[in-house]
Amino acid sequence: MLTQEDRVKKAHIMMMKHPETAFYSGVMMMGETSVIDDNSVTAYTDGVNKRYGRHFLETICTEQAEVNGLVLHENLHIALRQMIHNRDLFLENRKLANMAADFVVNDIITNLKDKALAKLPEGGCYDPKYHNMNMREVYRLLKEEGGGGGEGNEPSEGGNGSGGGEYQFDEHDFNGQAEDGELSQEKAKEIDAAIDRALREGALLAGRLGIDLPRAITEILDPVVDWRRELADFVTASCRGNDEYTWRKFNRRQIANDIYLPTVEDETIGEVIVGIDTSGSIGEEELNEFASELVSIAEAVQPERIRVLWWDTKVHGEQIFEPADFQAIASLLKPQGGGGTRVSCVAEYINKKQLKADCVLVFTDGYVENSPTWSITSPTLWLVTLAKDWVPPAGKKVMFN
């Protein structure tokens, strides 16, 4: 008879060879995989490593397809980076976040075309109404349905929350890779980058095999958006609404008809505020590329001034550039700071100084504090270098690549 270690190893081999799950091969090879003698453990992941309870495998996962489903379940938590990108949800309501995470990965497992490959063990948390949703969408719906009081929420009628038994949680430890009690931003970035590389390698294989990936996966593998075009369009759009009619010049097209109408006078955009994250992840190369594009846009729309704010956990200083300085912006920038990351300080600074900007650009890696506040009215564009799944508190986000 196969040992439980053999069954887990067999699950890896089967799924790494199967067209529908070969995409996750790189993630399956990450970290350590082990079977532990703890009767209270079903399965566990810290975002990199995987643990499977021997008793759970022996008593619940009686079929190999159920072992496959359990192994795929844990690796999907990692592939979707649920512990790294949704820390705020786990801190707000851990049980609800656990359920939301499980609904998403179990939807992917349940909708595999090859039903014999993997199946949910008894107690799997599944409801078809959450099909093709991401974790934040499911969490919000669970909360709206009454699960926000700390006790979580059971699947709705018609869903399969247990397969006949009580819903069983696996453990999702969002600080499991922490060295001193809490996962550092640098460590989170390192894990995020490693998973991204593993997924993109798997995506190449999936493409060759003609595999349709689930929405939850394709969302984190979106094609790169042309950030230059997005930046130019955003700043240009901020000029609209500044047009005024003037009687100093008549509309030439109507003069021939003996009709005298005012013409539209295009006024230049006012102040543009640029908040640049100096927490350490944005290097000189990225900064120069961004500054170069900013110069081109400034020359095109001619803002009255560009105010650059240097920030990490607070705004350390500002530089103001007038039109005469625009061409030399890249060489004149003098970064300040270099500590942690708290983007709320930018909005607080703008409000405290009563700055009036036609638009605000924020250049950041996206690894900021949980639930940042952004209480300003100026249109905001976020240029994010790393955190693909991060959702800004207001405005529009574009990935800087």
C-alpha positions as CSV (number, residue, x, y, z in Angstrom):
1,M,0.0,0.0,0.0
2,L,1.1,3.5,-0.7
3,T,2.1,5.7,2.2
4,Q,0.4,9.1,2.6
5,E,3.7,10.7,1.5
6,D,3.6,8.5,-1.7
7,R,0.0,9.6,-2.3
8,V,0.9,13.3,-2.1
9,K,3.9,12.7,-4.4
10,K,1.7,10.9,-6.8
11,A,-0.8,13.8,-6.8
12,H,2.0,16.2,-7.8
13,I,3.2,13.9,-10.6
14,M,-0.3,13.4,-12.0
15,M,-1.2,17.1,-12.0
16,M,2.2,18.2,-13.4
17,K,1.7,15.9,-16.3
18,H,-2.0,16.7,-16.9
19,P,-2.8,19.4,-19.5
20,E,-5.4,21.1,-17.2
21,T,-3.1,21.5,-14.2
22,A,0.5,21.5,-15.7
23,F,0.2,25.3,-15.5
24,Y,0.7,25.1,-11.8
25,S,3.9,23.0,-12.0
26,G,6.2,25.8,-11.0
27,V,4.1,26.7,-8.0
28,M,3.9,23.0,-6.9
29,M,7.7,22.9,-6.9
30,M,8.1,25.9,-4.7
31,G,8.8,25.6,-0.9
32,E,8.5,22.4,1.1
33,T,5.8,19.8,0.9
34,S,5.3,17.4,3.8
35,V,2.8,15.2,5.7
36,I,2.6,15.9,9.4
37,D,1.3,13.8,12.3
38,D,-1.2,16.2,13.8
39,N,-4.8,15.1,14.0
40,S,-6.1,18.7,14.1
41,V,-4.6,19.6,10.7
42,T,-6.4,19.2,7.4
43,A,-3.9,21.1,5.3
44,Y,-1.8,24.3,5.7
45,T,0.1,26.8,3.6
46,D,2.0,29.9,4.5
47,G,2.0,31.2,0.9
48,V,5.1,29.1,-0.1
49,N,5.2,25.8,1.9
50,K,2.5,23.1,2.1
51,R,1.6,20.7,5.0
52,Y,-0.9,17.9,4.9
53,G,-2.4,16.2,7.9
54,R,-1.8,12.4,7.9
55,H,-5.0,11.7,9.8
56,F,-7.0,13.8,7.3
57,L,-5.5,12.0,4.4
58,E,-6.1,8.6,5.9
59,T,-9.7,9.2,7.0
60,I,-11.2,11.7,4.5
61,C,-9.1,11.5,1.3
62,T,-9.8,7.9,0.7
63,E,-9.6,8.3,-3.1
64,Q,-6.5,9.5,-5.0
65,A,-8.6,12.1,-6.7
66,E,-9.4,13.6,-3.3
67,V,-5.7,13.8,-2.5
68,N,-5.1,15.5,-5.9
69,G,-7.9,17.9,-5.0
70,L,-6.4,18.7,-1.6
71,V,-2.9,19.2,-3.1
72,L,-4.3,21.4,-5.9
73,H,-6.3,23.4,-3.3
74,E,-3.2,24.4,-1.3
75,N,-1.2,25.2,-4.4
76,L,-4.0,27.4,-5.8
77,H,-3.9,29.5,-2.6
78,I,-0.2,30.1,-3.4
79,A,-0.7,30.6,-7.2
80,L,-3.4,33.3,-6.5
81,R,-1.2,34.9,-3.8
82,Q,-4.2,35.1,-1.6
83,M,-2.2,35.4,1.7
84,I,0.1,38.1,0.3
85,H,-2.4,40.3,-1.5
86,N,-5.3,40.0,0.9
87,R,-3.7,40.5,4.3
88,D,-6.2,43.3,5.1
89,L,-9.1,40.8,4.7
90,F,-7.5,38.3,7.0
91,L,-6.9,41.0,9.6
92,E,-10.4,42.2,9.4
93,N,-12.2,38.8,9.6
94,R,-10.0,35.8,9.4
95,K,-12.8,33.2,9.2
96,L,-14.5,35.1,6.4
97,A,-11.3,35.5,4.5
98,N,-10.5,31.8,4.9
99,M,-13.9,31.0,3.4
100,A,-13.6,33.5,0.6
101,A,-10.2,32.0,-0.3
102,D,-11.6,28.5,-0.3
103,F,-14.6,29.3,-2.4
104,V,-12.3,30.7,-5.1
105,V,-9.9,27.8,-5.3
106,N,-12.6,25.2,-5.0
107,D,-14.5,26.7,-7.8
108,I,-11.4,26.2,-10.0
109,I,-11.1,22.6,-8.9
110,T,-14.8,21.8,-9.3
111,N,-14.8,23.2,-12.9
112,L,-11.9,21.1,-14.2
113,K,-13.0,19.4,-17.3
114,D,-11.4,16.1,-16.3
115,K,-13.6,15.3,-13.3
116,A,-11.6,12.2,-12.6
117,L,-8.4,14.1,-12.0
118,A,-9.3,15.9,-8.8
119,K,-12.3,16.3,-6.6
120,L,-13.0,18.1,-3.3
121,P,-12.6,16.1,-0.2
122,E,-15.7,15.9,2.1
123,G,-16.1,19.3,3.8
124,G,-14.9,21.3,0.8
125,C,-16.4,24.9,0.7
126,Y,-18.0,25.4,-2.7
127,D,-21.0,27.4,-4.1
128,P,-21.6,27.8,-7.8
129,K,-22.8,31.3,-7.4
130,Y,-19.2,32.4,-6.8
131,H,-18.0,31.0,-10.1
132,N,-15.2,32.9,-11.7
133,M,-15.0,35.5,-8.9
134,N,-11.8,36.6,-7.1
135,M,-11.3,36.5,-3.4
136,R,-12.2,40.1,-2.7
137,E,-15.5,39.8,-4.6
138,V,-16.5,36.7,-2.7
139,Y,-15.4,38.2,0.6
140,R,-17.6,41.3,0.0
141,L,-20.6,39.1,-0.9
142,L,-20.2,36.9,2.2
143,K,-20.0,40.0,4.3
144,E,-23.1,41.5,2.8
145,E,-24.9,38.2,3.4
146,G,-24.3,38.4,7.1
147,G,-20.9,36.9,7.6
148,G,-19.1,40.1,8.7
149,G,-19.7,39.7,12.4
150,G,-16.7,37.5,13.0
151,E,-18.4,34.2,12.7
152,G,-18.1,33.8,9.0
153,N,-20.9,32.5,6.8
154,E,-22.0,29.1,5.5
155,P,-22.6,28.5,1.8
156,S,-26.0,29.4,0.5
157,E,-28.7,26.9,-0.2
158,G,-27.9,25.0,-3.4
159,G,-24.2,25.1,-2.8
160,N,-22.0,22.3,-1.5
161,G,-20.4,23.5,1.7
162,S,-19.7,20.1,3.2
163,G,-20.5,17.2,1.0
164,G,-22.6,15.9,3.9
165,G,-20.3,16.9,6.8
166,E,-19.2,20.1,8.6
167,Y,-17.2,22.6,6.6
168,Q,-13.5,22.1,7.3
169,F,-11.0,24.9,7.2
170,D,-7.4,24.5,6.0
171,E,-5.0,26.9,7.5
172,H,-3.9,30.0,5.5
173,D,-1.1,31.7,7.4
174,F,-0.4,35.1,5.9
175,N,2.5,35.7,8.3
176,G,4.0,32.2,7.9
177,Q,7.0,33.5,6.1
178,A,7.7,36.2,8.6
179,E,11.0,36.3,10.4
180,D,10.0,38.5,13.3
181,G,6.3,38.0,13.7
182,E,5.1,40.0,10.7
183,L,5.8,39.5,7.0
184,S,8.1,42.4,5.9
185,Q,7.4,44.2,2.6
186,E,10.7,43.1,1.2
187,K,9.9,39.4,1.9
188,A,6.4,39.8,0.5
189,K,7.9,41.3,-2.7
190,E,10.4,38.4,-2.9
191,I,7.7,35.8,-2.6
192,D,5.4,37.7,-5.0
193,A,8.1,37.8,-7.7
194,A,8.9,34.1,-7.3
195,I,5.3,33.1,-7.7
196,D,4.9,35.5,-10.7
197,R,7.9,33.8,-12.4
198,A,6.5,30.3,-11.8
199,L,3.1,31.3,-13.1
200,R,4.4,33.0,-16.3
201,E,6.5,29.9,-17.0
202,G,3.4,27.8,-16.6
203,A,1.4,30.2,-18.8
204,L,3.8,29.6,-21.7
205,L,3.2,25.8,-21.3
206,A,-0.6,26.4,-21.0
207,G,-0.6,28.4,-24.2
208,R,1.2,25.7,-26.1
209,L,-1.4,23.2,-24.9
210,G,-4.3,25.4,-25.7
211,I,-5.6,25.5,-22.1
212,D,-8.2,28.1,-21.1
213,L,-7.1,29.5,-17.7
214,P,-9.7,30.4,-15.0
215,R,-10.5,34.1,-14.6
216,A,-8.9,34.2,-11.1
217,I,-5.6,33.2,-12.8
218,T,-5.8,35.4,-15.9
219,E,-6.5,38.5,-13.8
220,I,-3.0,38.2,-12.3
221,L,-1.4,37.5,-15.7
222,D,-3.0,40.4,-17.5
223,P,-1.1,41.7,-20.5
224,V,1.0,44.8,-19.8
225,V,-0.9,48.1,-20.4
226,D,0.9,50.9,-22.2
227,W,1.4,53.1,-19.1
228,R,2.8,56.0,-21.2
229,R,-0.5,56.2,-23.2
230,E,-2.5,55.9,-20.0
231,L,-0.5,58.6,-18.3
232,A,-0.8,61.0,-21.3
233,D,-4.5,60.4,-21.6
234,F,-5.1,61.0,-17.9
235,V,-3.2,64.3,-17.8
236,T,-4.8,65.4,-21.0
237,A,-8.3,64.6,-19.8
238,S,-7.6,66.6,-16.7
239,C,-7.3,69.7,-18.9
240,R,-10.9,69.3,-20.1
241,G,-13.4,71.5,-18.3
242,N,-10.8,74.3,-18.2
243,D,-11.9,75.6,-21.7
244,E,-13.6,79.0,-21.5
245,Y,-15.4,81.1,-24.1
246,T,-13.9,84.5,-25.0
247,W,-15.3,87.5,-26.9
248,R,-11.8,88.8,-27.6
249,K,-11.8,86.6,-30.7
250,F,-14.9,85.8,-32.9
251,N,-15.6,82.5,-34.4
252,R,-14.1,82.9,-37.9
253,R,-16.4,80.2,-39.4
254,Q,-19.5,82.2,-38.5
255,I,-18.3,85.7,-39.4
256,A,-19.0,85.0,-43.1
257,N,-22.6,84.4,-42.2
258,D,-22.7,87.7,-40.3
259,I,-22.9,85.8,-37.0
260,Y,-20.6,86.8,-34.2
261,L,-19.9,84.0,-31.7
262,P,-17.2,83.7,-29.1
263,T,-14.3,81.3,-29.6
264,V,-13.1,78.6,-27.2
265,E,-9.9,79.7,-25.4
266,D,-7.8,76.7,-24.2
267,E,-6.3,77.5,-20.8
268,T,-3.3,75.5,-19.6
269,I,-3.8,73.0,-16.9
270,G,-3.0,74.2,-13.4
271,E,-0.8,72.4,-10.9
272,V,0.1,68.7,-11.2
273,I,1.1,66.9,-8.0
274,V,3.4,63.9,-8.4
275,G,3.8,61.7,-5.2
276,I,6.9,59.4,-5.5
277,D,7.3,56.4,-3.2
278,T,10.9,56.4,-1.9
279,S,10.5,53.2,0.3
280,G,13.3,51.6,-1.7
281,S,11.7,49.5,-4.5
282,I,11.7,52.3,-7.1
283,G,15.2,52.6,-8.5
284,E,17.0,55.3,-10.6
285,E,16.2,53.6,-13.9
286,E,12.4,53.6,-13.2
287,L,12.4,57.1,-11.9
288,N,14.3,58.4,-14.9
289,E,11.9,56.7,-17.3
290,F,8.9,58.1,-15.5
291,A,10.4,61.6,-15.3
292,S,11.2,61.5,-19.1
293,E,7.7,60.7,-19.9
294,L,6.4,63.4,-17.5
295,V,8.6,66.0,-19.3
296,S,7.0,65.1,-22.7
297,I,3.5,65.4,-21.2
298,A,4.3,68.7,-19.4
299,E,5.6,70.2,-22.7
300,A,2.4,69.1,-24.5
301,V,-0.2,70.4,-22.0
302,Q,1.9,73.1,-20.3
303,P,0.8,72.9,-16.6
304,E,1.4,76.0,-14.5
305,R,3.7,73.9,-12.2
306,I,4.6,70.4,-11.3
307,R,5.0,69.7,-7.6
308,V,6.9,66.5,-6.6
309,L,6.3,65.1,-3.2
310,W,8.8,62.6,-1.8
311,W,7.2,60.1,0.6
312,D,7.6,56.9,2.5
313,T,5.7,56.9,5.9
314,K,5.5,60.7,5.6
315,V,6.2,63.4,3.1
316,H,9.9,64.2,3.5
317,G,10.0,67.2,1.1
318,E,8.8,68.7,-2.1
319,Q,10.2,70.2,-5.3
320,I,8.4,72.7,-7.4
321,F,9.1,72.9,-11.2
322,E,8.0,75.8,-13.3
323,P,7.6,75.6,-17.2
324,A,11.2,76.8,-17.6
325,D,12.4,73.8,-15.6
326,F,10.4,71.1,-17.3
327,Q,13.1,69.8,-19.7
328,A,15.6,69.3,-16.9
329,I,13.3,67.6,-14.4
330,A,15.0,64.3,-14.6
331,S,18.4,65.8,-13.6
332,L,16.9,68.1,-10.9
333,L,15.0,65.4,-9.0
334,K,16.4,64.9,-5.5
335,P,14.7,61.9,-3.7
336,Q,14.2,62.1,0.0
337,G,13.2,59.4,2.5
338,G,13.7,55.6,2.2
339,G,11.8,54.1,5.1
340,G,8.5,52.2,5.3
341,T,5.5,52.8,3.2
342,R,2.3,54.7,4.2
343,V,0.6,56.3,1.2
344,S,-2.1,58.0,3.2
345,C,0.5,60.6,4.2
346,V,0.4,62.1,0.7
347,A,-3.4,62.9,0.9
348,E,-2.9,64.2,4.5
349,Y,-0.1,66.5,3.3
350,I,-2.1,67.8,0.4
351,N,-5.0,68.6,2.7
352,K,-2.9,70.1,5.4
353,K,-1.1,72.4,2.9
354,Q,-4.4,73.1,1.2
355,L,-2.8,72.4,-2.2
356,K,-5.1,72.7,-5.2
357,A,-4.1,70.3,-8.1
358,D,-5.9,69.6,-11.3
359,C,-4.6,66.0,-11.1
360,V,-2.4,63.8,-8.8
361,L,0.0,61.1,-10.0
362,V,1.3,58.6,-7.5
363,F,4.3,56.5,-8.3
364,T,4.6,53.5,-6.0
365,D,5.3,49.8,-5.8
366,G,1.8,49.3,-4.4
367,Y,2.9,47.6,-1.2
368,V,1.4,50.1,1.2
369,E,-0.5,50.0,4.5
370,N,-3.8,48.2,4.9
371,S,-6.9,50.3,4.0
372,P,-5.2,53.6,3.1
373,T,-7.3,56.7,3.1
374,W,-7.4,59.1,0.2
375,S,-9.6,62.1,1.1
376,I,-8.8,64.5,-1.7
377,T,-11.0,65.5,-4.6
378,S,-8.3,65.8,-7.4
379,P,-8.4,63.0,-10.0
380,T,-5.7,60.5,-9.2
381,L,-3.7,58.1,-11.3
382,W,-1.6,55.4,-9.6
383,L,1.4,54.1,-11.5
384,V,2.2,50.8,-9.7
385,T,5.4,48.9,-10.3
386,L,4.9,45.6,-8.4
387,A,1.6,44.8,-6.6
388,K,-0.7,43.7,-9.5
389,D,-3.6,42.8,-7.3
390,W,-3.5,45.9,-5.1
391,V,-6.6,48.1,-5.3
392,P,-6.1,51.8,-4.7
393,P,-8.5,53.7,-2.4
394,A,-9.6,56.0,-5.2
395,G,-8.7,56.9,-8.8
396,K,-7.3,54.8,-11.6
397,K,-4.5,52.3,-11.4
398,V,-2.1,51.4,-14.2
399,M,0.9,49.0,-14.0
400,F,4.2,50.6,-14.7
401,N,6.4,48.1,-16.6
